Structure formats: structure tokens, C-alpha cells
Amino acid sequence: MSAQLKSLPERTESRHVPIGERAAGRWPDIFAALAPDLGPALGKYGKHVSCPIHGGRDGFRLYADSRRSLYGRAVCNTCGSFINGFVLLSTLYGWSIFETYQRVALVLAGLPAESGVRIEKLLERFKQEDALKRRLALSDAVQTWKNSKPVGASMTWPLRRYLDERGIPMHLAYPYLGSDVRYHPELPYFEGGREVDRFPALLAIARNRDGKPCFLHRTWLAKNGHGKAPVSCARKTTTFFRKQDGAAIRLGGHFGSQGDVAEGIETALSVAIAVERPVWSLVNTSLMSAWSPPDEYCPRQITIWGDKDVKQAGEQAAEALSRNLKDKGLFVSARFPETPIPRDAKSVDWNDVIMNLGVEGFRNTYLWGF
């Protein structure tokens, strides 16, 4: 009995520590206990694997860098970002957030007491590390940009071929590419910290609500321009080197009274050449759901050209954005392709529409009376 009594004060005190702090830094153990579906990601921590939510080949990873791994954060190229392990588990298994807290608490109760540096000191150290990473990311992005070429240069034939095969002829896309999109003839591709090869690449600057560059988006292309490069993840963003609220690749420049947004670059370009006005790429579902237009160029009406996904990630992001924009008093409409998702595909987007119907077919099908 005395041994049991001695253990009570320690257990009681731990309950007063927020569960987020108790779980910090212990997510590998928590995931191993609660999420067998994360086994491949745990086995290759920080590397790209198949997404446990929507499937696919290699679009998902658990963050391995210090600050984000502390919270169990993860990202999927299709499903978007998961801001902590609680959100990831809740999404993966359909648990309420309260049920997720309970399950994590039970796992933590069975783990040995953690010792060492408290979370406040860890966060301060990670804050300094993040600041250094942002400075390095900005420096690398500037150097990459300096080594790139305008998309209209004669040597950009791999990009022209890539876009043409996606149903986006360069002569139609060129007015919407602008100065924030460039071509790199030989952009290094790194895997596990090692340079694997060099490929031509499409570079695009994303700007935040203040109009300042906040990250660089890169799409590696096959050397002959026939599709994307044969690498594990052909699309990547750099580390955010400034706050990313309102982040968008502003294809076509500023909005007028009508604003149009889509998810990927190719999707946004497909819509732009059909509607003949600027369409901004919001890059992924996570940034799309949280996007808000800049005050300086805020249109009265916004159309969201959403993707249609098997797991409904595109629809959910578009609907979340629609709610947010309506709350700001804007007129909003969301449109989705009517084309059914093929059995062997995970989604249908507006680039699929323009590849199947062409520009005039797109207009006749979707813009009649619009």
C-alpha cells in the first residue's frame, strides 16, 4: 500500500500538465501504439511513403525535423498538412478529438516518465533553429532563382513540351505565367540529403497576403519534357521563409472584380486559358482551406475551381475556403469537374477536363451561361 501511495502524487501532478506537452517528443511511441497504418512512415521517418488516408504511391511523410516532429506533424501532397499528431490520428481513424486525447493519454500512462529539457527550452531552441532554416531557405531560393531563365527563353523546350502534353499550349499560358514563374534547366534533386540527379524544373514564387515571397514551389520535369521527373516527389515547396497566410502563386497577376482560385499550378493554368483571366494557384488543400485574399486586391466575387478526389480532400478544402470567404462578406461559388473519377485514378481536376475536352470544349461545357 505504501508503494502505491508514493506513486499517487506523481500521477496526480502529470494530469495537470497539458496533454500536448506530455505528448511532445513522444509521438513515435504513440503512433506505434495507436496507428498500425503509420507503420511504413515510422519505418522511414521523414521519407515519402504511401498515404495511409488516401493511398497513392509516395505522397506522405512524417516530419523528422526537430520542431515539427516534436508535435507529431505530417504532410501529404494530396490531403495537406496535419498540424499535430492528434489531428493526424483523428483524421486517420475518424475519432473525435476528445476520443483521440483519451487514447493518447492511455498510451502516455504506460510510458516511462520523461526527463530532461522542458518543452519551453526545447521550443526556444527550435525557434532559433527555425529562424536559421528560414534564412538558409531564402538564400537558396534566391540563388536558384538567379540561375533560372524566363519561361519564354528559347531553351525552355522541355517545359513547353510538358505543358503542351497537359493540354496547356505555351502561347495560351504565357500571359498568365508572368515574372513569378521561371524555368531552371538543371535543378538538383536531393534524396536523403544526397544529390540524385539534375532535371529541368518549373519554378514559381508563392506570395503571402502582404505580397511578399514566402516560399518557392518547384516541379521537376523529365529531361525530355515528357511528364515529370522520375523521382519520389516531383513537386516540392521550400521551407517557408516568411509567414504564409494568404499564400498563392499569382498566375496572371492581380484580380479585378472577379477572382478565381484553384489548387495546383497546372489546374490553375487550365482554368486561366479557358476563362481568360488570372487564376491563382493555392498549391495544396491545406493552404487552400486557410487562404484569404489580400486586402489591396480583394475581388467582390470569387470562384473556387476545386479538385474532385476519391477521399474528398479537394471538395472539403474548397468548401472550407468557401465558408471562410462568405464569412468575410464575399460572394463565393465553388465548381467541380463533372467528369467521373476513373477507377485507376485518385482524383479529377480541371487539367483533366481541358486535356479531355480542349479549351473550346471546356468553355462550351462549363462556361455556358456562366
Secondary structure, DSSP 8 states (H G I E B T S, - for coil): -HHHHHHHHHHHHHHTS-HHHHHTT-HHHHHHHH-GGGHHHHHTTTS-EEETTTEEEEEEEE--SHHHHHTT-EEETTTEEESSHHHHHHHHH---HHHHHHHHHHHHHTS----SS-HHHHHHHHHHHHHHHHHHHHHHHHHHHHT-EETTSTT-HHHHHHHHHTT--HHHHHHHH-TTEEEEEEEEEEETTEEEEEEEEEEEEEE-TTS-EEEEEEEEB-TTSSSB-SSS-SEEE----S--TT-BB-TTSS--SEEEEESSHHHHHHHHHHHTS--EE--SHHHHHT----STT--SEEEEE--EETT-HHHHHHHHHHHHHHHTT-EEEEE---S---TT-SEE-HHHHHHHHHHHHHHHHHSTT-
